[in-house]
Amino acid sequence: MWHPDEKKENTGMSEQLVILERFEQGQVALLTLNRPEALNALSRELMQAIDAALDEASDSRVLIITGGGRAFAAGADIAQLAPLGAVDVMPWVRQMQDLYKRIEALPQPVIAAVNGLALGGGCELVLACDLVLAAESARFGVPEIKIGVIPGAGGTQRLTRLLGRNRAKQWLMFGEPVAADRACEAGLVNHVVADAELLDLARQWATTLCSRPALALEAAKTTANIGPDASLAVALEVEMQCLARLFASQDKREGMAAFVEKRPPVFRGE
């Protein structure tokens, strides 16, 4: 069992919508969505609280996102969305898109530790993360079709890039929940674990990532994210430029020296 170095609630909000804890001498940040009574439905206020928590966790080496209670996030807050029209919905959706783009672009690895439901906007949040661990009870999906709309925060785009067009269309058009093991087979989930072991495994993965060189982790994330949206020629050029910058780093010198000397490397992010 891990004990946090630091625990913060509220992130400036009137309710405790997000809980932020730090582990491993502050290197690992655990961000817990905390609207359990609403299955962590993503309201505008919750999205603002997540954004504020990202500011507080900006110096972490690894970020873990999970949900408090029985769900990761059951979707967008329909009570807020239902009264909106075609014009009014745009700022709401833009807020969610911008938040998820920010998470996707963070320099540090982001691990989604998915417990229970990750549907609609919750599934789109998962898609913005780098690595996905799922409890056996987790369920994924984009059920917006059942209420007469489609996903608006990356569900039609990130899902298609990740799963392929035909499988993504099946998820989008039927809107059915997908079990954790099937989501793993499809490529959305990296690993499925017993519910009681989910956070322990997430923290183990985070601890391992903290031992890896930060500059190389960021480069790996950047090149992998750019690849699907670029031509192969452009992506290969980006890869080469990122590699060249790493060859100028102290971490590269330390890593290769440690390999030759048969000792563990000590990376400093320089």
C-alpha positions in Angstrom: 0.0 0.0 0.0 1.3 3.4 -1.0 0.9 6.5 1.2 0.8 9.9 -0.5 3.5 12.5 0.0 0.9 15.1 -0.4 -2.9 15.2 -0.8 -4.9 18.2 -2.1 -8.6 18.6 -2.6 -10.8 21.2 -4.1 -8.3 22.7 -6.6 -10.0 26.0 -5.9 -13.5 24.8 -6.5 -16.5 25.0 -4.1 -16.8 21.2 -4.2 -14.1 18.6 -4.0 -14.4 17.7 -7.6 -10.7 16.5 -8.0 -8.3 14.9 -5.5 -4.6 15.3 -6.3 -2.1 13.1 -4.5 1.7 12.9 -4.9 3.9 9.8 -4.5 7.5 8.9 -5.0 8.9 12.1 -3.6 6.4 14.0 -5.7 7.4 12.5 -9.0 4.0 10.7 -9.5 0.8 12.6 -9.4 -2.5 10.7 -8.9 -5.5 12.7 -10.1 -8.9 11.3 -9.0 -12.2 12.5 -10.4 -14.4 13.0 -7.4 -18.1 13.2 -8.4 -19.0 9.7 -7.4 -22.7 10.5 -6.9 -22.8 11.4 -10.6 -20.5 8.6 -11.7 -17.9 11.3 -12.4 -20.0 12.8 -15.2 -17.9 15.5 -16.8 -19.5 18.8 -16.0 -18.0 22.1 -16.9 -17.0 22.6 -13.3 -15.3 19.2 -13.2 -13.4 19.9 -16.4 -12.2 23.2 -14.9 -11.1 21.4 -11.8 -9.1 18.9 -13.9 -7.5 21.7 -15.7 -6.5 23.4 -12.5 -5.1 20.1 -11.2 -3.0 19.7 -14.3 -1.4 23.1 -13.4 -0.6 21.8 -9.9 0.8 18.5 -11.3 2.9 20.1 -14.0 6.2 19.3 -12.3 5.4 15.6 -11.9 7.3 12.9 -13.9 4.2 10.7 -14.4 0.5 11.5 -14.1 -2.2 8.9 -13.3 -5.9 9.6 -13.8 -8.6 7.5 -12.2 -12.1 7.8 -11.0 -13.4 7.9 -7.4 -16.3 5.5 -6.6 -17.8 3.1 -9.0 -16.8 4.8 -12.3 -13.9 6.3 -14.1 -16.2 8.7 -15.9 -19.7 7.7 -17.2 -19.7 10.5 -19.8 -20.4 14.2 -20.2 -23.0 15.7 -17.9 -26.2 15.3 -19.9 -28.1 17.6 -17.5 -25.9 20.4 -18.7 -26.0 19.4 -22.3 -29.7 18.7 -22.8 -30.9 22.3 -22.8 -28.2 23.4 -25.3 -28.8 24.2 -29.0 -26.5 24.0 -32.0 -24.7 27.3 -31.2 -24.7 26.9 -27.4 -23.1 23.5 -27.4 -20.0 24.6 -29.3 -18.2 26.3 -26.3 -19.1 23.4 -24.1 -17.5 20.9 -26.5 -14.5 23.1 -27.2 -13.8 23.2 -23.5 -13.7 19.3 -23.4 -11.7 19.2 -26.6 -9.1 21.7 -25.3 -8.8 19.8 -22.0 -8.1 16.5 -23.8 -5.7 18.0 -26.2 -3.8 19.4 -23.3 -3.6 16.0 -21.6 -2.5 14.4 -24.9 0.2 17.0 -25.3 1.6 16.9 -21.8 5.4 16.1 -21.8 5.1 13.4 -19.1 3.4 10.0 -19.6 -0.2 9.9 -18.6 -1.7 6.6 -17.3 -5.5 6.1 -17.3 -6.4 3.7 -14.4 -9.9 2.8 -15.5 -12.3 1.5 -12.8 -16.0 0.9 -13.8 -17.6 2.8 -16.6 -15.6 4.9 -19.1 -18.3 5.9 -21.5 -18.8 8.9 -23.9 -16.6 11.7 -22.7 -15.0 9.4 -20.2 -13.9 7.1 -23.0 -12.6 10.1 -24.9 -10.6 11.1 -21.8 -9.1 7.6 -21.8 -8.2 8.0 -25.5 -6.2 11.2 -24.7 -4.0 9.2 -22.3 -0.8 7.4 -23.2 -1.2 4.1 -21.4 -4.4 2.5 -20.2 -4.8 0.0 -17.4 -8.3 -1.4 -16.8 -9.9 -3.2 -13.9 -11.8 -6.3 -14.8 -15.0 -4.5 -14.1 -14.2 -1.6 -16.5 -16.5 -1.0 -19.4 -15.7 1.3 -22.4 -17.9 2.8 -25.1 -19.2 5.7 -27.0 -23.0 5.4 -26.5 -23.9 8.9 -27.8 -25.7 7.4 -30.8 -28.4 6.2 -28.4 -29.3 9.8 -27.4 -29.3 11.1 -31.0 -25.8 12.6 -31.3 -22.1 11.5 -31.8 -19.0 12.0 -29.7 -17.5 15.5 -29.9 -14.3 15.4 -28.0 -12.2 13.1 -30.1 -14.3 9.9 -30.0 -14.8 9.7 -33.8 -11.2 10.6 -34.5 -8.9 9.2 -31.9 -10.9 6.0 -31.7 -10.7 5.5 -35.5 -6.9 6.2 -35.5 -6.5 3.7 -32.6 -8.9 0.8 -33.6 -9.1 1.2 -37.4 -12.1 2.6 -39.3 -14.4 -0.4 -39.4 -14.1 -1.4 -35.7 -14.4 2.2 -34.7 -17.6 2.5 -36.8 -19.0 -0.5 -35.0 -18.4 1.1 -31.6 -19.8 4.5 -32.8 -22.9 3.1 -34.6 -24.0 0.5 -32.1 -23.0 2.4 -29.0 -22.7 -0.7 -26.9 -20.4 -1.0 -23.8 -17.3 -3.1 -24.4 -15.8 -5.2 -21.6 -12.2 -4.6 -20.5 -10.8 -7.8 -22.1 -12.4 -7.0 -25.4 -11.1 -3.4 -25.2 -7.6 -4.9 -24.6 -7.9 -7.2 -27.6 -9.0 -4.1 -29.7 -6.0 -2.1 -28.7 -7.5 0.5 -26.5 -6.3 -1.0 -23.2 -2.7 -2.1 -22.4 -3.4 -4.4 -19.6 -6.4 -5.8 -17.6 -6.0 -6.5 -13.9 -8.2 -7.4 -10.9 -10.1 -4.5 -9.5 -8.3 -4.5 -6.2 -4.9 -4.4 -8.0 -5.6 -1.5 -10.4 -4.0 1.4 -8.5 -1.1 -0.7 -7.3 -0.3 -1.7 -10.8 -0.7 1.9 -12.1 1.8 3.1 -9.4 4.2 0.3 -10.3 4.1 1.4 -13.9 4.5 5.0 -12.9 7.5 4.2 -10.7 9.2 2.3 -13.5 8.6 5.2 -15.9 10.1 7.6 -13.3 13.4 5.6 -13.7 13.4 6.2 -17.4 15.0 9.3 -18.9 12.5 12.1 -19.0 13.8 13.6 -22.3 13.6 10.3 -24.1 10.1 9.6 -22.7 8.9 12.9 -24.0 10.5 12.3 -27.4 8.9 8.8 -27.6 5.5 10.2 -26.8 5.9 13.1 -29.3 6.9 10.9 -32.2 4.3 8.2 -31.5 1.6 10.9 -31.4 2.7 12.7 -34.5 3.0 9.5 -36.6 -0.6 8.7 -37.4 -1.4 12.2 -38.6 1.7 12.7 -40.8 3.1 11.1 -43.9 5.7 8.5 -43.3 8.4 10.8 -44.8 7.5 13.6 -42.4 7.2 11.3 -39.4 10.6 9.7 -40.1 12.1 13.2 -40.3 10.5 14.1 -36.9 11.8 10.9 -35.4 15.4 11.6 -36.7 15.3 15.2 -35.3 14.1 14.0 -31.9 16.8 11.3 -31.8 19.5 13.8 -32.8 18.5 16.1 -29.9 18.7 13.2 -27.5 22.2 12.5 -28.7 23.2 15.9 -27.4 21.8 15.2 -23.9 23.6 14.2 -20.8 21.1 11.4 -20.3 22.3 9.8 -23.6 25.9 10.0 -22.4 25.0 8.5 -19.0 22.8 5.8 -20.5 25.4 4.6 -22.9 28.2 4.8 -20.4 26.2 2.8 -17.9 25.5 0.2 -20.6 29.2 -0.2 -21.3 30.2 -0.2 -17.7 27.4 -2.7 -16.8 25.8 -0.6 -14.1 22.4 1.0 -13.6 22.1 4.5 -15.2 21.3 7.6 -13.2 19.3 9.9 -15.4 18.8 13.6 -14.6 16.6 14.8 -17.4 19.4 16.8 -18.9 
